Structure formats: C-alpha cells, structure tokens
Amino acid sequence: MTAIDISHIRRAAERLSGRIVLTPLLESAMLNELAGCRLFLKAEPLQKTGSFKIRGALNKILSIPEAERRRGVVAFSSGNHGQAAAAAARMMNCPAVIVMPGDAPAIKIESCRWWGAEVILYDRVKEDREAIGRRIVEERGMTLVPPFDDPEVIAGQGTMGLEIADQMREAGATPDVLLVNCSGGGLASGVVTAVKAAFPETRCYTVEPAGFDKMARSLASGAPSRNERLTGSIMDALMAPAPGHLTLAILRHHRVEGLTVTDEEALVAMGAAFRTLKIVVEPGGAAALAAVLAKKVDLSGKTAVVVCSGGNVDPALYARALMAPSELSVARPLDG
C-alpha cells in the first residue's frame, strides 16, 4: 500500500472540478514521424499559471481547514510551484509567502509577485530553502504547501493522469509507454498512479537532466540519492536536490525506471513542440519529449504519452530553443 491510491486522486479531481483547465492531449503526424511511434503529448503549458503545479498546490490549500488557511501559506520553489501556490492562495483569499532561489527565471519571480505573494529570495548553494520555509511557518503561523512530498499535492498532480486515461480512451488508444518529467517526483508519482490504474501494462519512466538524476539513481538502488550539485542545467524546474520519500516509494511500487536528457536535447524538444504543435514549453517541461526524440528508449511500433509539464520560459532562452538544430528539415514530406 502506498501513500496514495486512485481513490485519493479521484477525490482531488472532485475538489478541483471547475477550478483548473482540462488541458488537451495533442497528436501531430509530423511529431509521430520524428518520434518513430504514435505519440500523444499532454499540454500542461496551457494550464493555469503555465504549468501542472496548480493542481497539487490548490488541492493542498483546499484541504487546509479554513481557520488555518486564513493565516496564509508558505511554499518554496524554483518557480512553477511558487507561482501555483501564489495563484491558489489568491483564489482562496489567503496570504502567501514564496521562497525562491535568486537565480530562478525572472518570469517566474515576477509571476509570483503578480499573484500577490510575498517573495523571499535565497542562495540555492549556500542556504536551505526548507529551513527558511519552516522558520516562516513557525514565526507567522502559516501552513507549508510542499512542492512534492505530500499526499494532497501528489493526489492533485495525479488528476492529470485521470485526464490522460480518459483522453486515451476517447482516442481509442492504449499507452504502451508513459514518460514524465521529474524533479522531486510529485508529478510522476501522481500521474503514474492514475495511468497505471487504468492501463496496468503501461511501462513508465521518469526523465531528469543529465548529471542531476537523483530519482533515476534512487529507483535503481532503492535508497534515496542526492544530487551532488544544485545548479548547472537550464532545466531549472527539475532541480530538486533529492527525491521525496513518499514519491520514491510510489514510483518504486510501480516499477518506474529513470532516464536522462541533456540541455541540448531539451532545447531541440522545445523547438519541435513549437514547430509541430505550436505550444511553448520550458526546458524542464520538455524533458520527457526530449527523451523520446533522442531515442532514449525503444518506442518503435508503440504508442507513447509524454507530459509537457510547463511553459514558463524566459524569452532569451526560448529564442535559443527556436534556433536549435531541427530534424524537421529532413523529415519525409507528409501527404495531405
């Protein structure tokens, strides 16, 4: 028995009903050819706040008793979870404090402030974001909204998996493989739980930045493993220092395996998503798609689902992605 099951995720879906976007599951003939398989892409850049994180943050805040919620919430985040917690707090009329690394993309810091949150910046190399968050909780009587290692957060993220299962059925397709971007594992553990409940035979993979594959190493060894470095990849959304205890247990229960991609592969995937589907994806949000396009796993003749988890990217970095080498120029012309 794991920390959450499909019943927890269904309860989260009921809580979130009418409050979040049911994002599309997209398919492109051109992208299928590039991938060498039938590929479906879950477009969470079209979610509120530009990433999947609103699902878990809002579900967590909705679960807090009203008297406690009025005192406010605290979140620590490299950006997407912070934005989601700030937006969810505003939706529920409660104060929010967001602890963010000083090197987080400016677009994410500005978005947190736009939602009305107080932003506290820290040095991710020299300071401990969790210690800062706990201090604020104690001093102000606020409630912590963790980024991933929390049952309500995991269940909220898992609502995306319910949508994927329904959308795959509507498409008359069965996923042989599911690939999900992974930082601390909240998204992956929730989505895998929901998809495996509907399609037990689906093989599932997490995808992380090369050199920062703490979850892949943890899944292989069975013991939590930390990243030696905390900076050094453009995939800032996937830079949690270590996997969560709950998330690792859930992913191991479902026999999930770990893959990695390079920054260059992520940039190529970002460009491919724009050219084939016309959606903006941030580097960390493109990791799973990058793993498919870089052939990190054999998908020949298979049906695969990738989660594009967010689209909050600074314009200069996105311009780099659009200039990255593209395989589209050598793709076979498509009829019709």
C-alpha positions in Angstrom: 0.0 0.0 0.0 1.4 3.4 -1.0 0.8 6.9 0.4 -2.0 7.5 -2.2 -4.2 5.4 -4.5 -6.7 6.1 -7.2 -9.4 7.0 -4.7 -7.3 9.9 -3.4 -6.8 11.2 -6.9 -10.5 11.0 -7.7 -11.3 13.0 -4.5 -8.7 15.6 -5.6 -10.4 15.7 -9.1 -13.7 16.5 -7.4 -12.2 19.3 -5.3 -10.5 20.8 -8.4 -13.5 20.5 -10.7 -14.3 23.8 -12.4 -11.2 25.4 -10.9 -8.5 24.2 -13.3 -8.1 23.7 -17.0 -8.7 20.3 -18.6 -5.6 20.5 -20.9 -5.6 18.8 -24.3 -3.8 15.6 -25.2 -2.2 16.5 -28.6 -1.0 14.5 -31.5 0.9 15.5 -34.6 1.6 13.4 -37.7 4.9 15.2 -38.1 5.9 14.7 -34.5 4.9 11.0 -34.7 7.4 10.6 -37.6 10.1 12.3 -35.7 9.5 10.2 -32.7 9.2 6.9 -34.6 6.0 6.0 -32.8 2.5 7.2 -32.2 3.0 10.0 -29.7 0.5 11.9 -27.5 1.5 15.0 -25.7 -0.2 16.3 -22.6 -0.1 20.1 -22.9 0.2 21.5 -19.4 1.8 24.8 -20.5 -1.9 25.6 -21.2 -2.8 25.1 -17.6 -3.4 28.0 -15.2 -0.1 29.6 -14.2 1.5 27.9 -17.2 2.3 24.5 -15.5 0.8 21.5 -13.8 1.7 22.7 -10.4 -1.7 24.5 -9.8 -3.2 21.0 -9.4 -1.3 20.0 -6.4 -1.0 23.4 -4.8 -4.7 24.1 -5.0 -5.7 20.7 -3.8 -3.4 21.1 -0.8 -4.8 24.5 0.1 -8.4 23.3 -0.3 -7.6 20.6 2.2 -6.4 23.0 4.9 -9.1 23.9 7.5 -10.5 27.4 6.8 -9.3 28.9 10.1 -5.7 27.8 9.4 -5.9 28.8 5.7 -6.8 32.4 6.6 -3.4 32.7 8.3 -1.7 32.0 5.0 0.5 29.5 3.2 4.3 29.2 2.6 5.9 27.5 -0.4 9.5 27.0 -1.5 10.1 26.6 -5.2 12.4 27.3 -8.2 9.4 28.9 -9.8 6.4 26.9 -11.1 5.3 25.6 -7.7 5.7 29.1 -6.3 3.5 30.6 -9.0 0.9 27.9 -8.4 0.8 28.3 -4.7 0.6 32.1 -5.1 -2.3 31.8 -7.6 -4.1 29.2 -5.5 -3.8 31.3 -2.4 -5.2 34.3 -4.2 -8.1 32.1 -5.4 -8.8 31.1 -1.8 -8.3 34.7 -0.5 -5.3 33.8 1.8 -1.8 35.3 2.1 1.2 33.6 0.6 4.9 33.7 1.0 7.1 32.1 -1.7 10.7 31.2 -1.0 12.6 31.2 -4.4 16.2 30.9 -5.5 17.7 34.1 -6.6 18.7 32.6 -9.9 15.1 31.5 -10.8 13.9 32.7 -14.2 12.7 36.3 -13.9 9.4 35.5 -15.5 8.6 33.1 -12.6 9.6 35.5 -9.9 7.6 38.3 -11.5 4.6 36.0 -11.8 4.6 35.1 -8.1 4.6 38.8 -7.2 1.8 39.5 -9.8 -0.4 36.9 -8.0 0.1 39.0 -4.8 2.6 36.8 -3.0 5.5 38.0 -0.9 8.7 36.6 -2.5 11.8 35.8 -0.4 14.9 35.1 -2.5 17.7 32.8 -1.3 21.0 31.4 -2.5 20.4 27.8 -3.5 24.0 26.9 -3.0 24.6 28.5 0.4 21.1 28.4 2.0 18.5 25.7 2.8 15.1 26.6 1.3 13.3 24.1 3.6 14.8 25.7 6.7 13.8 29.1 5.5 10.2 27.9 4.9 10.0 26.2 8.3 11.1 29.3 10.0 8.4 31.4 8.3 5.8 28.8 9.2 6.8 28.9 12.9 7.1 32.7 13.0 3.9 33.6 11.2 1.6 30.6 12.0 1.3 29.8 8.3 0.8 26.3 6.7 3.5 24.8 4.4 2.5 23.8 0.9 5.3 21.3 0.0 6.4 21.1 -3.7 6.0 17.3 -4.0 6.4 15.1 -0.9 2.8 15.4 0.4 -0.2 13.2 -0.2 -2.6 16.0 -1.1 0.0 17.5 -3.5 0.6 14.2 -5.1 -3.1 13.5 -5.5 -3.6 16.9 -7.1 -0.9 16.2 -9.6 -2.4 12.8 -10.3 -5.6 14.4 -11.7 -3.6 14.9 -14.9 -3.3 11.1 -15.1 -7.0 10.7 -14.8 -7.4 13.1 -17.7 -4.8 11.3 -19.8 -6.5 8.0 -19.2 -9.9 9.4 -20.3 -8.4 11.1 -23.3 -6.6 8.0 -24.4 -9.8 6.0 -24.3 -11.5 8.7 -26.3 -8.7 8.4 -28.9 -9.2 4.6 -29.0 -5.6 4.1 -27.9 -3.7 2.3 -25.2 -0.4 3.7 -23.9 2.5 1.3 -24.1 4.8 3.8 -22.5 4.4 6.9 -20.3 7.2 9.4 -19.8 7.0 12.1 -17.1 9.4 14.9 -16.2 10.7 14.5 -12.7 12.1 16.9 -10.0 11.1 15.6 -6.6 8.6 13.1 -8.0 5.2 14.6 -7.1 4.0 14.8 -10.7 5.4 11.5 -11.7 4.1 9.6 -8.7 0.6 11.0 -9.1 0.3 10.6 -12.9 1.8 7.1 -12.8 -0.6 6.0 -10.1 -3.6 7.2 -12.2 -2.5 5.9 -15.5 -1.5 2.5 -14.1 -4.9 2.2 -12.5 -6.4 2.5 -16.0 -3.7 0.7 -18.0 -1.7 -1.7 -15.8 0.6 -2.8 -18.5 2.0 0.7 -19.3 5.7 1.0 -18.8 6.6 4.2 -17.0 9.7 6.4 -17.0 10.8 9.5 -15.2 13.0 11.9 -17.1 15.6 14.2 -15.5 18.5 16.4 -16.5 21.8 14.6 -17.2 24.0 14.9 -14.2 21.1 15.6 -11.9 19.4 12.2 -12.0 18.8 11.7 -8.3 15.5 9.9 -8.9 16.9 7.6 -11.6 19.7 6.6 -9.2 17.3 6.2 -6.3 15.0 4.0 -8.3 17.9 1.8 -9.4 19.4 1.4 -5.9 16.2 1.5 -3.8 17.6 4.2 -1.5 17.3 8.0 -1.7 20.2 9.6 -3.5 21.0 13.4 -3.6 22.4 15.4 -6.4 26.0 16.5 -5.8 25.3 19.9 -7.5 22.3 22.2 -7.2 22.9 24.3 -10.3 24.2 23.7 -13.8 21.2 22.9 -16.1 18.7 25.0 -17.9 16.0 22.6 -16.8 15.5 24.6 -13.6 12.1 23.2 -12.9 13.7 19.7 -12.4 16.4 20.7 -9.9 15.1 19.4 -6.6 18.2 18.3 -4.5 16.7 14.9 -3.6 13.6 12.8 -4.3 10.7 12.7 -1.8 10.3 9.7 0.5 6.7 9.3 -0.5 7.3 9.8 -4.2 10.2 7.4 -4.3 8.1 4.7 -2.6 5.2 5.2 -5.0 7.4 5.1 -8.1 9.3 2.0 -6.9 5.9 0.3 -6.2 5.0 0.8 -9.8 8.5 -0.3 -11.1 9.2 3.0 -12.8 12.6 3.4 -14.5 14.7 6.6 -14.9 16.0 8.3 -18.0 18.1 11.5 -18.5 18.4 14.1 -21.2 20.9 16.9 -21.9 20.2 20.6 -22.1 20.8 20.5 -25.8 18.2 17.7 -26.2 15.7 19.7 -24.2 16.3 22.7 -26.5 15.6 20.5 -29.6 12.4 19.2 -28.0 11.2 22.7 -27.2 11.7 23.7 -30.8 9.9 20.6 -32.0 6.9 21.3 -29.8 6.7 24.8 -31.2 7.0 23.7 -34.8 4.7 20.7 -34.8 2.1 21.7 -32.1 2.6 25.4 -31.7 3.0 25.3 -28.0 5.6 27.0 -25.8 7.4 24.5 -23.5 10.1 25.4 -20.9 13.3 23.3 -20.8 12.2 21.2 -17.8 8.8 20.8 -19.3 10.3 19.4 -22.5 12.5 16.7 -20.8 10.1 13.8 -21.5 9.6 14.8 -25.1 13.4 15.2 -25.4 13.8 11.6 -24.2 11.5 10.4 -27.0 13.1 12.4 -29.8 16.6 11.5 -28.6 15.6 7.8 -28.7 16.4 7.2 -25.0 14.0 4.2 -25.1 12.9 2.0 -28.0 9.4 3.0 -29.0 9.2 1.5 -32.4 5.7 0.4 -33.2 4.5 1.6 -29.8 2.0 4.2 -28.5 3.6 6.6 -26.0 2.4 9.5 -23.9 4.7 12.3 -22.8 3.9 15.0 -20.3 5.0 18.5 -21.2 4.7 19.9 -17.7 5.2 23.7 -18.1 5.8 26.6 -20.4 7.3 29.3 -18.2 10.5 30.2 -20.0 12.4 33.5 -20.3 12.2 34.9 -23.9 16.0 34.8 -24.5 16.3 31.1 -23.6 13.3 30.3 -25.7 14.9 32.1 -28.6 17.9 29.7 -28.2 15.5 26.7 -28.5 14.0 28.0 -31.7 17.5 28.3 -33.1 18.5 24.8 -32.1 19.1 22.2 -34.9 15.8 20.7 -36.1 15.1 17.3 -37.6 12.1 18.7 -39.4 14.1 19.8 -42.4 15.0 16.2 -43.2 11.6 14.7 -42.3 9.8 12.9 -45.2 7.1 15.2 -46.7 3.7 14.1 -45.5 0.8 13.5 -47.8 -2.2 15.8 -47.4 
